[in-house]
């Protein structure tokens, strides 16, 4: 009986601790505002501003937006990718057709979305 009681207590403690764990699943979108024909613009974090998800439907194979977990974003107004805290480094990837640059994440915790 004692071994069952100990197991039951362990389960109750695990459930109690897990209910206090903060889980943050929301995503912050940073829309690219520069020129998709410029590698320097695509890699410049100051040219990404916090915005709603706009989708990526304009120029094919071009930089669009970066998604970051809200827990990794420094609350500023307006928030820019330059001010966030997850240590993101951007790298441009050249697309010969139509001569635009796409976003690639060189480091940090984020996801890039490019126009298809």
C-alpha positions in Angstrom: 0.0 0.0 0.0 2.8 2.4 0.8 4.5 2.0 -2.6 1.1 2.9 -4.3 0.7 5.9 -2.0 4.2 7.1 -2.8 3.5 6.8 -6.5 0.2 8.7 -6.2 1.9 11.5 -4.2 4.6 11.8 -7.0 1.9 12.1 -9.6 0.1 14.8 -7.7 3.3 16.7 -7.2 4.2 16.5 -10.9 0.7 17.8 -11.9 0.9 20.6 -9.4 4.3 21.8 -10.6 3.4 21.5 -14.3 0.3 23.7 -13.8 2.6 26.6 -12.7 4.9 26.3 -15.7 4.5 29.2 -18.1 4.1 28.1 -21.6 4.0 30.7 -24.3 3.0 29.7 -27.8 2.2 33.0 -29.4 4.2 34.3 -32.3 5.2 37.8 -33.1 5.4 38.7 -36.8 8.0 41.1 -38.1 7.2 42.4 -41.6 10.1 43.2 -43.9 9.9 46.9 -45.0 13.0 47.2 -47.2 13.8 46.4 -50.8 13.8 42.7 -51.7 16.4 43.4 -54.4 19.0 44.5 -51.8 20.9 41.9 -49.7 21.9 44.7 -47.2 18.2 45.5 -46.7 17.2 41.8 -46.2 19.9 41.4 -43.6 19.2 44.7 -41.8 17.1 43.8 -38.7 16.0 47.5 -38.3 14.0 47.1 -41.5 11.7 44.5 -39.9 8.8 46.0 -37.8 6.2 44.2 -35.7 3.0 43.8 -37.5 0.1 41.4 -38.0 0.6 38.4 -40.3 0.2 39.9 -43.7 0.8 36.7 -45.6 3.4 36.5 -48.3 1.8 36.9 -51.7 3.5 39.7 -53.5 6.8 39.2 -55.4 7.8 35.6 -55.8 10.9 34.4 -54.0 11.3 37.6 -52.0 11.8 38.5 -48.3 8.5 38.8 -46.5 8.5 38.4 -42.7 10.2 36.7 -39.7 8.3 34.9 -36.9 9.6 35.0 -33.4 8.2 33.5 -30.2 6.7 36.4 -28.1 8.8 35.4 -25.1 11.9 36.3 -27.1 10.7 39.8 -28.0 11.6 42.9 -26.0 8.5 44.9 -25.5 9.2 48.2 -27.2 6.8 50.4 -29.2 7.0 49.8 -32.0 8.9 46.6 -31.7 11.6 46.0 -34.3 13.5 42.8 -34.9 16.6 44.8 -34.0 15.4 45.1 -30.4 14.3 41.5 -29.8 16.3 39.2 -27.5 16.6 35.9 -29.2 20.0 36.7 -30.9 18.7 36.4 -34.5 21.2 36.9 -37.3 19.8 37.2 -40.8 21.4 36.1 -44.1 20.1 36.8 -47.5 19.7 34.1 -50.1 19.8 35.3 -53.7 17.2 34.1 -56.2 18.3 34.7 -59.8 14.7 34.6 -61.0 13.4 37.3 -60.4 16.6 38.8 -59.0 15.4 39.1 -55.4 16.7 38.1 -51.9 15.0 35.7 -49.5 15.4 35.7 -45.8 17.4 32.9 -44.2 18.0 32.6 -40.4 21.7 32.4 -39.8 21.4 32.1 -36.1 18.8 32.5 -33.3 15.4 31.1 -32.7 13.0 32.3 -35.4 11.4 31.2 -38.6 11.5 33.1 -41.9 8.7 33.3 -44.4 9.4 34.3 -48.0 7.0 35.1 -50.7 6.4 32.1 -52.9 
